[in-house]
Amino acid sequence: IVNIMCHRTFLLSQSRLASVSGRHRHVNLLMTTLGQNTRQSYRKATTNNAKRVTETAAEATPESPTARQLVTHAVKCAIPMIGFGFMDNTIMIHAGHYIDCTLGVKFSLSTLAAAGIGQIFSGIGGVVFGDTLEAVFREASGGTVHKHKLSAAQKLMRSSRIAGLVGGIIGVSFGCTLGLVNLFFVDEQKANMLKLQALEDGQEFEFEVEIDNTINPGLTTVLVRGPDIDGVLASITATLASHGCSIVKLDAGLRGGDGVADTSLHNLLSQTPTTVLEDKFIIRNRATGRAVDNDDLDDLARVILAAAKDPLNAHSLKGQIESLEIENVALAERVLMLQNNLEDRQIKIVKDGDDDKGRE
């Protein structure tokens, strides 16, 4: 009985050992599998980290752009600026010319002021259509530009920035030069003619002249009131000099501002009084060194009034117009003469008896 019990105990222990050993083999196999997966994951992670480190290092120290890349980058920056420069000059010229012919005539603006206002519209056009033009011109440049494009790190390099700056300067200069072609489609004399016409339409009551020999003893005081028109002061000064008068003192100021009443005839008749200029000349006779004779004051006043109505710039423009009209008449007469001579050569007439006379 004792042997039987020992044998059973031995068999039970062996079965337990076999079960434990099987479990150990399963655990060992599981641990081996997990170890292989862990090693593979670690290798992949290490490889990816190495690639990232390499790429980061490459970005930190990028290669210098080649000459071809720099040229391509300059062209890429120049192409949109060509369109911008052309559009900028086109809008400025046409807008400035329109303003010069409308607001310039109404408010007596100079050509430079009209061009400055036109530049405002040109700038607005650049802001509104700038992105569209850039997209269109870059698309039209084809794949050559994109083929050799720079990386983000290379664009920050000094050589790339200089190439882009030079390309932009060349592009906008070329575009603005192309925009000057619009000058061939603009009548530059139209604004001057409209300003001259506006000056002539209502200037009959615009100016008035006052001459007094009592304000400054021994000298003549001349007051000229009227609108601020370019060339009037120079025209009056030249007229006084041509009539033997020397200017001792000259003052120019506003009348109708700062509480000073404007009693000029034009301002009294106008429904909306405006501020006018008052030029004060203190003159004397160059020959005698004294005031102008009382008998000559009326003639001098009329001469000064005529000079104010016909400023030098308007007089110069009128002279050019008259000269062109004379040239046109001469050319028309010459063309008519050439046409008559040509017709005489194209016609040949032989009358009866001409041969007999020639034979005699």
C-alpha positions as CSV (number, residue, x, y, z in Angstrom):
1,I,0.0,0.0,0.0
2,V,2.8,2.3,0.9
3,N,4.5,1.6,-2.5
4,I,1.3,2.3,-4.3
5,M,0.8,5.6,-2.6
6,C,4.4,6.7,-3.3
7,H,4.0,5.7,-7.0
8,R,0.8,7.8,-7.3
9,T,2.5,10.7,-5.6
10,F,5.5,10.4,-8.0
11,L,3.1,10.3,-11.1
12,L,1.2,13.3,-9.8
13,S,4.3,15.3,-9.3
14,Q,5.5,14.4,-12.8
15,S,2.3,15.6,-14.4
16,R,2.5,18.8,-12.5
17,L,6.1,19.3,-13.6
18,A,5.0,18.6,-17.2
19,S,2.2,21.2,-17.0
20,V,4.5,23.8,-15.5
21,S,7.2,23.2,-18.2
22,G,4.6,23.5,-20.9
23,R,3.5,26.8,-19.5
24,H,7.1,27.9,-19.4
25,R,7.6,27.1,-23.0
26,H,4.5,29.1,-24.0
27,V,5.7,32.1,-22.0
28,N,9.2,31.8,-23.5
29,L,7.7,31.7,-27.0
30,L,5.5,34.7,-26.3
31,M,8.4,36.7,-24.9
32,T,10.6,35.8,-27.9
33,T,7.8,37.0,-30.3
34,L,7.4,40.3,-28.3
35,G,11.1,40.8,-28.3
36,Q,11.3,40.5,-32.1
37,N,8.5,43.0,-32.6
38,T,10.0,45.4,-30.2
39,R,13.3,45.2,-31.9
40,Q,11.7,45.8,-35.3
41,S,9.8,48.8,-33.9
42,Y,12.9,50.2,-32.3
43,R,14.9,49.8,-35.6
44,K,12.1,51.6,-37.5
45,A,11.9,54.4,-35.0
46,T,15.7,54.8,-35.0
47,T,15.8,54.9,-38.8
48,N,13.0,57.5,-39.0
49,N,14.7,59.6,-36.4
50,A,18.0,59.4,-38.3
51,K,16.2,60.5,-41.5
52,R,14.6,63.4,-39.6
53,V,17.9,64.5,-38.2
54,T,19.5,64.3,-41.6
55,E,16.7,66.4,-43.2
56,T,16.9,68.9,-40.4
57,A,20.6,69.2,-40.8
58,A,20.2,69.7,-44.5
59,E,17.6,72.4,-44.0
60,A,19.8,74.1,-41.4
61,T,22.7,74.2,-43.8
62,P,21.1,74.3,-47.3
63,E,23.2,74.1,-50.5
64,S,24.0,77.4,-52.2
65,P,21.7,78.1,-55.2
66,T,23.2,77.6,-58.6
67,A,23.6,80.3,-61.1
68,R,20.7,78.9,-63.1
69,Q,18.5,78.8,-60.0
70,L,19.3,82.5,-59.3
71,V,18.5,83.6,-62.8
72,T,15.3,81.6,-62.7
73,H,14.4,83.2,-59.4
74,A,15.1,86.7,-60.8
75,V,12.9,86.0,-63.8
76,K,10.2,84.7,-61.5
77,C,10.3,88.0,-59.6
78,A,10.5,90.1,-62.7
79,I,7.5,88.7,-64.6
80,P,4.7,89.9,-62.4
81,M,6.4,93.3,-62.0
82,I,6.3,93.9,-65.7
83,G,2.5,93.7,-65.7
84,F,2.3,95.8,-62.6
85,G,4.6,98.6,-64.1
86,F,2.6,98.6,-67.3
87,M,-0.7,98.8,-65.5
88,D,0.6,101.5,-63.1
89,N,1.8,103.9,-65.9
90,T,-1.3,103.2,-68.0
91,I,-3.8,104.1,-65.3
92,M,-1.8,107.1,-64.1
93,I,-1.4,108.6,-67.6
94,H,-5.1,108.2,-68.7
95,A,-6.5,109.1,-65.2
96,G,-4.2,112.1,-64.9
97,H,-5.0,113.3,-68.4
98,Y,-8.8,113.0,-67.7
99,I,-8.4,114.8,-64.4
100,D,-6.3,117.6,-66.1
101,C,-9.0,118.1,-68.7
102,T,-11.9,118.2,-66.1
103,L,-11.0,119.1,-62.6
104,G,-7.8,120.8,-63.8
105,V,-9.8,123.2,-66.0
106,K,-12.5,123.8,-63.3
107,F,-10.1,124.4,-60.4
108,S,-7.0,125.6,-62.3
109,L,-4.9,122.6,-61.2
110,S,-1.5,122.2,-62.6
111,T,-0.5,119.2,-64.7
112,L,1.7,117.8,-61.9
113,A,-1.3,118.0,-59.5
114,A,-3.5,116.1,-62.0
115,A,-0.7,113.5,-62.4
116,G,-0.5,113.1,-58.6
117,I,-4.3,112.6,-58.3
118,G,-4.0,110.1,-61.2
119,Q,-1.3,108.2,-59.2
120,I,-3.9,107.7,-56.5
121,F,-6.1,105.7,-58.9
122,S,-3.0,103.9,-60.2
123,G,-2.2,102.8,-56.7
124,I,-5.7,101.6,-56.0
125,G,-5.6,99.6,-59.2
126,G,-2.4,98.0,-58.1
127,V,-3.9,96.9,-54.8
128,V,-7.1,95.6,-56.4
129,F,-5.5,93.8,-59.4
130,G,-2.0,93.1,-58.1
131,D,-2.6,89.5,-57.0
132,T,-4.6,88.7,-60.2
133,L,-1.8,90.0,-62.4
134,E,0.8,88.2,-60.5
135,A,-1.0,84.9,-60.8
136,V,-1.7,85.4,-64.5
137,F,1.9,86.3,-65.4
138,R,3.4,83.5,-63.3
139,E,1.1,81.0,-64.9
140,A,2.1,82.3,-68.4
141,S,5.7,81.9,-67.5
142,G,5.4,78.1,-68.0
143,G,7.2,75.3,-66.2
144,T,10.7,76.6,-66.7
145,V,10.4,78.9,-63.7
146,H,8.9,76.2,-61.4
147,K,11.5,73.6,-62.6
148,H,14.4,75.3,-60.9
149,K,12.6,76.8,-57.9
150,L,14.4,77.3,-54.6
151,S,13.6,75.7,-51.3
152,A,12.3,77.8,-48.4
153,A,15.7,77.8,-46.8
154,Q,17.5,78.8,-50.0
155,K,15.1,81.8,-50.5
156,L,16.3,83.2,-47.3
157,M,19.9,83.3,-48.4
158,R,21.5,86.6,-49.3
159,S,22.2,85.7,-52.9
160,S,18.6,84.7,-53.5
161,R,17.3,87.9,-52.0
162,I,19.6,90.0,-54.2
163,A,18.5,88.1,-57.3
164,G,14.9,88.6,-56.5
165,L,15.4,92.4,-55.8
166,V,17.3,92.9,-59.1
167,G,14.7,90.9,-61.0
168,G,11.9,93.0,-59.5
169,I,13.7,96.3,-60.3
170,I,14.3,95.2,-63.9
171,G,10.7,94.0,-64.3
172,V,9.0,97.1,-63.0
173,S,11.4,99.4,-65.0
174,F,10.6,97.5,-68.2
175,G,6.9,97.5,-67.5
176,C,6.8,101.3,-66.8
177,T,8.7,101.9,-70.0
178,L,6.1,99.9,-71.9
179,G,3.4,101.9,-70.2
180,L,4.8,105.1,-71.7
181,V,3.4,103.9,-75.0
182,N,0.1,105.3,-73.8
183,L,1.5,108.8,-74.4
184,F,1.0,108.3,-78.1
185,F,-2.8,108.0,-77.5
186,V,-3.2,111.1,-75.3
187,D,-3.7,114.6,-76.7
188,E,-1.3,116.6,-74.5
189,Q,-2.5,120.0,-75.9
190,K,-6.1,119.3,-75.1
191,A,-5.9,120.3,-71.4
192,N,-4.0,123.5,-72.3
193,M,-6.6,124.4,-74.9
194,L,-9.5,123.8,-72.4
195,K,-7.8,125.8,-69.7
196,L,-7.2,128.7,-72.1
197,Q,-10.8,128.5,-73.3
198,A,-12.0,128.5,-69.7
199,L,-9.8,131.5,-69.0
200,E,-11.3,133.4,-72.0
201,D,-14.9,132.6,-71.3
202,G,-15.4,134.6,-68.1
203,Q,-12.4,136.8,-67.7
204,E,-14.1,140.0,-68.9
205,F,-15.0,140.9,-65.3
206,E,-12.3,138.8,-63.6
207,F,-9.6,141.6,-63.2
208,E,-9.6,145.1,-62.1
209,V,-6.8,147.7,-61.9
210,E,-6.5,150.6,-59.5
211,I,-3.7,153.2,-59.8
212,D,-3.1,155.9,-57.2
213,N,-0.4,158.6,-57.0
214,T,-1.4,159.8,-53.6
215,I,-0.7,156.8,-51.3
216,N,3.1,157.0,-51.7
217,P,4.4,160.5,-52.5
218,G,6.7,160.4,-55.4
219,L,5.7,156.9,-56.4
220,T,2.8,155.3,-58.2
221,T,0.8,152.5,-56.5
222,V,-0.8,149.9,-58.8
223,L,-3.3,147.4,-57.4
224,V,-4.4,144.4,-59.6
225,R,-7.1,142.1,-58.3
226,G,-8.2,138.9,-60.0
227,P,-8.0,135.1,-59.9
228,D,-4.9,133.2,-59.4
229,I,-3.7,132.3,-62.9
230,D,-0.3,131.2,-63.9
231,G,1.7,133.8,-65.9
232,V,-0.4,136.9,-64.8
233,L,2.3,138.3,-62.5
234,A,5.0,137.8,-65.1
235,S,2.9,139.3,-67.8
236,I,2.2,142.5,-65.7
237,T,5.9,142.8,-64.7
238,A,7.0,142.5,-68.4
239,T,4.4,145.1,-69.4
240,L,5.6,147.6,-66.8
241,A,9.2,147.1,-67.8
242,S,8.4,147.6,-71.5
243,H,6.6,150.9,-70.7
244,G,9.5,152.5,-68.9
245,C,8.5,151.7,-65.3
246,S,10.7,150.4,-62.5
247,I,9.3,148.3,-59.8
248,V,10.3,149.5,-56.3
249,K,8.2,147.0,-54.3
250,L,5.9,144.1,-55.0
251,D,3.4,142.5,-52.6
252,A,1.1,139.6,-53.4
253,G,-1.7,138.4,-51.1
254,L,-5.2,137.2,-50.8
255,R,-8.3,139.4,-50.8
256,G,-11.5,138.0,-49.4
257,G,-9.9,135.9,-46.7
258,D,-9.2,136.7,-43.0
259,G,-12.2,139.0,-42.8
260,V,-11.2,141.3,-45.6
261,A,-14.1,142.1,-47.8
262,D,-13.8,141.6,-51.6
263,T,-15.4,144.4,-53.5
264,S,-14.3,143.4,-57.0
265,L,-16.8,143.7,-59.7
266,H,-16.7,140.0,-60.5
267,N,-17.2,139.0,-56.9
268,L,-20.2,141.4,-56.5
269,L,-21.9,140.0,-59.6
270,S,-21.1,136.4,-58.6
271,Q,-23.7,134.4,-56.6
272,T,-20.9,132.5,-54.8
273,P,-18.1,135.0,-53.9
274,T,-14.6,133.6,-54.1
275,T,-11.2,134.6,-52.7
276,V,-9.1,136.4,-55.3
277,L,-5.5,137.6,-55.4
278,E,-4.4,141.2,-55.0
279,D,-1.0,142.2,-56.4
280,K,0.4,145.5,-55.2
281,F,3.1,147.2,-57.4
282,I,4.9,150.3,-56.3
283,I,6.5,151.8,-59.4
284,R,8.2,154.9,-60.7
285,N,9.1,156.3,-64.0
286,R,12.5,155.0,-65.0
287,A,13.5,158.2,-66.9
288,T,12.4,160.8,-64.2
289,G,12.7,158.6,-61.1
290,R,9.4,159.9,-59.9
291,A,5.7,158.9,-60.1
292,V,4.1,158.3,-63.4
293,D,2.4,161.5,-64.8
294,N,-1.3,161.8,-64.1
295,D,-2.0,162.1,-67.8
296,D,-0.4,158.7,-68.4
297,L,-2.2,156.8,-65.7
298,D,-5.3,155.9,-67.8
299,D,-3.2,154.5,-70.6
300,L,-1.0,152.6,-68.1
301,A,-4.1,151.1,-66.4
302,R,-5.5,149.9,-69.7
303,V,-2.2,148.3,-70.7
304,I,-1.9,146.5,-67.3
305,L,-5.5,145.3,-67.6
306,A,-4.8,143.9,-71.1
307,A,-1.6,142.2,-69.7
308,A,-3.7,140.6,-66.9
309,K,-6.2,139.3,-69.4
310,D,-3.5,137.8,-71.6
311,P,-0.9,136.1,-69.3
312,L,2.4,135.0,-70.8
313,N,1.6,131.3,-70.9
314,A,-1.7,131.9,-72.7
315,H,0.0,134.4,-75.0
316,S,2.7,131.8,-75.8
317,L,0.1,129.2,-76.5
318,K,-1.9,131.6,-78.7
319,G,1.3,132.4,-80.6
320,Q,2.0,128.7,-81.2
321,I,-1.6,128.2,-82.4
322,E,-1.3,131.2,-84.8
323,S,2.1,129.9,-86.0
324,L,0.5,126.5,-86.7
325,E,-2.4,128.1,-88.5
326,I,-0.1,130.1,-90.7
327,E,1.9,126.9,-91.5
328,N,-1.3,125.1,-92.3
329,V,-2.4,127.8,-94.7
330,A,1.0,127.7,-96.4
331,L,1.0,123.9,-96.7
332,A,-2.5,124.0,-98.1
333,E,-1.5,126.5,-100.7
334,R,1.6,124.4,-101.6
335,V,-0.5,121.2,-101.9
336,L,-2.9,123.0,-104.2
337,M,-0.1,124.3,-106.3
338,L,1.4,120.8,-106.5
339,Q,-2.0,119.3,-107.5
340,N,-2.4,121.9,-110.3
341,N,1.1,121.2,-111.6
342,L,0.5,117.4,-111.5
343,E,-2.8,117.9,-113.4
344,D,-1.0,120.0,-116.0
345,R,1.5,117.3,-116.5
346,Q,-1.2,114.6,-116.8
347,I,-3.0,116.6,-119.5
348,K,-1.7,117.0,-123.0
349,I,-3.6,119.1,-125.6
350,V,-2.7,119.4,-129.3
351,K,-4.8,122.1,-131.1
352,D,-5.4,122.4,-134.9
353,G,-2.8,124.3,-136.8
354,D,-0.1,123.7,-134.2
355,D,1.8,121.3,-136.4
356,D,1.7,123.8,-139.4
357,K,3.0,126.6,-137.2
358,G,5.7,124.4,-136.0
359,R,6.7,123.4,-139.6
360,E,6.7,127.1,-140.6
